[in-house]
Amino acid sequence: MGQDWDPEHYSRFADERDRPFVELLARVPDTAPARVVDLGCGPGRGVLAMARRWPHAEISGVDASPAMVQAARAAGASAEVGDLRAWASVDRPVVDLLVTTATLQWVPGHLEMLPALLRRVRPGGALAMSVPGNFGEPSHTLRREIAARPDYARHLAGVAEPAAHDPVDYLAVLAATPTPSSPGCPPPVPGPPWRPCPRTCARGSSRSSPPPCARPTPGPPWGWCCPSGGCSRWPAADDRSVARGPQEVPAPHTVSSMPARVRSTNLASPKPEPGGKPYATGIDKRPVPSIEVFAPGPSYGDGPGVVADHVGDEQHHGGAHKAVYAYAREELDHWERELSRGLSDGTFGENLTTEGIDLEALLVNQRIRVGDDVVLEVSVARTPCSTFAGHLGERGWLRRFTERGRCGVYLRVVAPGTVRAGDAVEVLEPPDHDVDMRVAFAAAMGDDEAAARVVAAGCLPRMYHDRLAARLRARG
């Protein structure tokens, strides 16, 4: 990687470049690492993001570009100039977490370098890596065509070309690398890139305890068992990511054992409404490093409570009572099993993907503190709509989601500010009633017994309260 980079030009697309890093970091077990290294740290945004998540850890970056390292240091990150191949080959202290995102494609022979990288990770630690695999896309093919023209070719001789391998090749090398905790695994069975394995490692083997190493079995929801006893949450073929290390996933109706936190913050990626309605929907959200939350006006149509988010259906969304939407990663994991497909953070339209907190057990009007300054208040239940069904594209989705009874929570913004991925969530004092979000959701979806409890508690905003009261009167 002898070429240098322009940090200012590189950072013009910082949000887009950050997304793969944020998604990869969200897959890393929250094990309080003591020493973390980011290989290919660029201008240091990833180093700083990890420092916010693990403030007591020693976190540093390595990059071959002096200009990038200078920019990282100017931003407050610890970084050093270094070649990744040299870093991997030198005997040095092991780390708890080794991260590399969108870097290895620039390193010739990087597949053969992976065992050396893995040996730099202590037993029980994690190697988290992501390599883009989109080099056949039009943007890349056009770039290569233009670069081959005579007027350009003479200036570009010797410039490095990015390259990546098939995900199964990466997995085979990692799985076959002996570690201090394992003699290694047999190579994976040939076949297409394996999909996520949300609950099982190999056919029928529970993830509640470390399973033996085993070959992947064709067909969802099985996956590849890693030497550490964890499981590669294997995404789609064009996102060639590995988060290596133990990853306990909670059983249904439970939350993870880690402290309550925001796993990811998500903003809308607007797209046409799937039912053909004349507006773009914001239900498809993508992880970003942080979001700014505030209290919008009181009514639908007053917009979201998240800066730069998007509301399409202004007759039913937006306003103070639906300022921010939160959904649990544990529930996304449940639906991954049920639907036999991967569901990334933000897929259900949530601004906050949480871990370690039972959102539906929160009482209506109960407050939570997020990070140091932001305070949010549980407001109303999400009622699934046709846009949600069209977005998921699953048969009988509205019925299935309703029967599950876990809708996430809409939140008001009491104290505005910045919410970051990794922020702690603290549940504050409960209000003086016992109506939780499960009851509120059941009431909204037609359960009269639940509706009577909600109306008696008088805990909902006036419009929602009056609607339930009128329904109960009409039914006698």
Beta strands, then each sheet from edge to edge (+ up, - down):
strand 1: 35-39
strand 2: 58-63
strand 3: 79-81
strand 4: 95-101
strand 5: 121-132
strand 6: 239-244
strand 7: 261-268
strand 8: 271-272
strand 9: 280-281
strand 10: 285-288
strand 11: 290-293
strand 12: 324-328
strand 13: 352-355
strand 14: 367-370
strand 15: 374-378
strand 16: 409-415
strand 17: 417-420
strand 18: 425-427
sheet 1: 3+ 2+ 1+ 4+ 5+ 6-
sheet 2: 10+ 7- 13+ 12+ 16- 15+ 14- 18+
sheet 3: 8+ 9-
sheet 4: 11+ 17-
end
